Amino acid sequence: MAEASVVRTWLLLARTWTRAAAQYPMGLTMMTVGAMFSTSLDLLGIIVIFTHVPVLGGFGPAEAGFLYGAAQLSFAISDLAIGAADRLGRHIKAGTLDTMLIRPVSPLVQLATEDFTPRKAGRIVPAGAVLAWSMSRLSLSPADVALTVLMIANGAVLFSALWVLSASAQFVLVHGHEATKAVTWGGVFMTQYPMSLYGRDFVRAVTFAVPLAFVNWQPSLYILGKPDPLGLPVFVRFLGPVLTALLCLVAALAWRTGLRHYRSTGS
């Protein structure tokens, strides 16, 4: 019941902000197109690479497109849902978090929907198009397609947990807004490329410490029939939901601890 209430509140606030943004249709359209264009810049870089090399880290164009599309789509969904939460530090400095705390709505929901705009959905379009193109070029079974859908959903939840963790860190690192983006925005940039391009120690870190490898890399190795450069057993490919659930618990604990120890600015 509590979860359903949170979702209803999020939808209500998101709808309110969307109606406000729709009062300026031309501006909303231009910003949406801009979001689509900015997302496509990274893809342009990958295309340029493949004009010079036929294989990137053991992955062909369709396989690399699969990684890119899955990572970007998961991130775009999470950014749309809760990405605005990383503005927490600004509210702490301005004293406006105090106002959120006295309202009968979760402050996290208020942060997540603040200035909500459908323009963020523009990031979903190119990511979805690339993923659809790559899947049409790959020999995927119905089970592989189902696993792809689950992978994207799990990746979106994983990124959402990282957004909450990044926001929670700002209870301590009030000026750490830009630094925390290294985990969220830096995470999607890293996961859109084959991890076989990175050093083994780095890949271990994003597999066992911050489980970004489970956004798309580990599941994709199974779907695409690729060997794991680290030589990990096959069952590791399916640990994404477990590690994501653990990360969500850590994020929830960090958020509640931050709120519990927060001291009003007195403004």
C-alpha positions in Angstrom: 0.0 0.0 0.0 2.8 2.4 0.9 4.6 1.7 -2.4 1.4 2.3 -4.4 0.9 5.6 -2.6 4.4 6.7 -3.5 3.9 5.8 -7.1 0.5 7.7 -7.2 2.1 10.8 -5.6 5.0 10.6 -8.1 2.6 10.4 -11.0 0.5 13.3 -9.7 3.5 15.6 -9.3 5.0 14.6 -12.6 1.7 15.3 -14.3 1.5 18.7 -12.7 5.0 19.7 -13.8 4.3 18.3 -17.3 1.1 20.4 -17.6 3.1 23.4 -16.6 5.9 22.6 -19.2 3.2 22.1 -21.9 2.2 25.7 -21.6 5.2 26.5 -23.7 5.0 23.8 -26.4 7.7 25.2 -28.7 10.2 25.4 -25.9 9.3 21.9 -24.8 9.7 20.5 -28.3 13.1 22.2 -28.8 14.4 20.9 -25.5 13.2 17.4 -26.3 14.9 17.4 -29.6 18.0 18.8 -27.9 17.9 15.9 -25.5 17.7 13.4 -28.4 20.6 15.1 -30.2 22.8 15.2 -27.1 22.3 11.5 -26.4 23.2 10.7 -30.0 26.6 12.4 -29.8 28.1 9.4 -27.9 26.6 7.2 -30.6 28.3 9.3 -33.3 31.6 8.6 -31.6 31.0 4.9 -31.6 30.1 5.0 -35.3 33.3 6.9 -36.1 35.3 4.2 -34.3 33.7 1.5 -36.4 34.5 3.3 -39.6 38.1 2.6 -38.7 38.0 -0.7 -37.0 35.7 -3.7 -37.7 35.7 -5.0 -34.1 35.8 -3.1 -30.8 36.9 -5.1 -27.8 35.7 -8.3 -29.5 32.3 -6.8 -30.3 31.0 -6.0 -33.8 28.8 -3.0 -34.7 25.5 -4.7 -33.8 26.8 -6.1 -30.6 28.3 -2.8 -29.5 25.1 -1.1 -30.5 23.3 -3.6 -28.2 25.5 -2.6 -25.3 25.0 1.1 -26.0 21.3 0.9 -26.5 20.7 -1.1 -23.3 22.9 1.1 -21.2 21.4 4.4 -22.5 17.8 3.1 -22.3 18.2 2.0 -18.6 19.8 5.3 -17.7 17.2 7.4 -19.5 14.4 5.6 -17.7 16.1 6.1 -14.3 16.9 9.7 -15.1 13.3 10.4 -16.0 12.1 8.8 -12.8 14.5 10.0 -10.2 17.5 11.8 -11.7 16.5 15.2 -10.3 17.2 13.8 -6.8 20.9 14.8 -7.2 19.9 18.4 -6.6 19.7 17.7 -2.9 22.9 19.6 -2.1 21.4 22.8 -3.6 18.4 22.5 -1.4 20.5 22.0 1.7 22.5 25.1 0.9 19.5 27.2 0.1 17.5 25.9 3.1 14.6 24.7 1.0 14.9 21.1 2.1 13.4 22.2 5.4 10.2 23.1 3.5 10.1 19.7 1.8 10.4 18.0 5.2 7.2 19.6 6.6 5.1 18.6 3.6 3.0 15.4 3.8 4.9 13.9 0.9 8.2 12.0 0.8 11.1 14.5 0.3 12.6 12.0 -2.1 9.5 12.0 -4.3 9.5 15.8 -4.2 13.1 15.9 -5.3 12.6 13.3 -8.0 9.7 15.2 -9.6 11.0 18.7 -9.2 10.9 20.6 -12.5 9.8 17.3 -14.1 9.8 17.7 -17.8 9.0 15.2 -20.6 12.1 16.4 -22.5 14.1 13.8 -20.6 12.0 11.2 -22.5 13.8 12.4 -25.6 16.8 10.4 -24.5 14.8 7.2 -24.7 14.1 7.6 -28.4 17.6 7.3 -29.9 18.6 4.6 -27.3 15.5 2.6 -28.1 16.1 3.0 -31.9 19.8 1.8 -31.6 18.7 -1.2 -29.4 16.0 -2.2 -31.9 18.4 -1.9 -34.8 21.0 -4.0 -33.1 18.5 -6.7 -32.0 17.3 -6.9 -35.6 20.9 -7.7 -36.7 21.5 -10.3 -34.0 20.2 -13.9 -33.9 18.3 -13.6 -30.7 15.8 -16.2 -29.5 12.5 -15.3 -27.7 14.2 -16.1 -24.4 17.1 -13.7 -25.3 14.6 -11.0 -26.0 12.8 -11.6 -22.7 16.2 -11.5 -20.9 17.0 -8.2 -22.7 13.8 -6.6 -21.4 14.6 -7.8 -17.8 18.2 -6.5 -18.2 16.9 -3.1 -19.1 14.4 -3.0 -16.2 17.1 -4.2 -13.8 19.6 -1.6 -15.2 17.0 1.2 -14.7 16.5 0.1 -11.0 20.2 -0.1 -10.5 20.8 3.4 -11.8 17.9 4.7 -9.7 19.6 3.3 -6.6 22.8 5.0 -7.7 20.9 8.3 -8.0 19.6 7.9 -4.5 23.1 7.0 -3.2 24.5 10.1 -4.9 21.8 12.3 -3.4 22.4 10.8 0.1 26.2 11.5 -0.2 25.2 15.2 -0.5 24.0 15.2 3.1 27.7 15.1 3.9 29.3 16.4 0.7 27.0 19.4 0.3 29.2 20.7 -2.5 29.6 17.3 -4.0 26.9 17.6 -6.7 29.4 17.4 -9.6 31.5 14.8 -7.9 28.6 12.4 -7.5 27.9 12.6 -11.2 31.0 10.5 -11.7 29.0 7.5 -10.6 25.7 8.3 -12.4 26.6 10.0 -15.7 30.1 8.5 -15.6 28.5 5.1 -15.1 26.4 5.3 -18.2 29.3 6.5 -20.3 31.4 3.6 -19.1 28.7 0.9 -19.6 27.9 1.9 -23.2 31.3 0.4 -24.3 32.5 -3.2 -24.1 34.2 -3.7 -20.7 36.8 -5.8 -22.4 38.4 -2.4 -23.3 39.1 -1.6 -19.7 41.7 -3.0 -17.3 40.9 -6.2 -15.4 41.2 -4.5 -12.0 38.7 -1.8 -13.1 36.3 -4.4 -14.4 36.5 -6.3 -11.1 35.7 -3.0 -9.3 32.6 -2.3 -11.3 31.5 -6.0 -10.9 32.0 -6.5 -7.2 32.2 -3.0 -5.6 29.8 -0.8 -7.6 27.9 -3.4 -9.7 27.7 -1.3 -12.9 28.8 -4.4 -14.9 25.3 -5.8 -14.2 23.6 -2.9 -16.1 24.3 -4.6 -19.4 27.7 -6.2 -19.5 27.3 -9.4 -17.6 23.8 -10.2 -18.9 24.9 -9.3 -22.5 27.8 -11.8 -22.3 25.2 -14.5 -21.8 22.7 -13.1 -24.4 25.4 -12.6 -27.1 27.3 -15.8 -26.2 30.5 -14.0 -25.4 33.2 -15.3 -22.9 33.9 -13.3 -19.7 37.3 -11.7 -19.9 37.6 -12.3 -16.1 36.8 -15.9 -16.5 33.8 -15.7 -14.0 31.4 -18.7 -14.0 28.2 -18.5 -16.0 25.9 -18.1 -13.0 27.4 -14.7 -12.4 25.6 -13.4 -15.5 22.3 -13.8 -13.6 23.3 -12.1 -10.3 22.1 -8.7 -11.5 18.7 -8.7 -9.7 20.3 -9.9 -6.5 23.0 -7.2 -6.5 20.5 -4.5 -7.5 18.3 -5.4 -4.6 21.2 -5.2 -2.2 22.2 -1.8 -3.7 18.6 -0.6 -3.3 18.8 -1.6 0.4 22.1 0.3 0.8 20.6 3.3 -0.9 17.5 3.3 1.3 19.6 3.0 4.4 21.9 5.8 3.3 18.9 8.1 2.5 17.2 7.4 5.8 20.5 7.9 7.7 21.0 11.2 6.0 17.6 12.4 6.8 17.9 11.2 10.4 21.1 13.2 10.9 20.1 16.2 8.9 20.1 19.4 10.9 17.9 22.3 9.8 19.5 25.4 8.4 17.2 27.4 10.6 16.1 29.5 7.6 
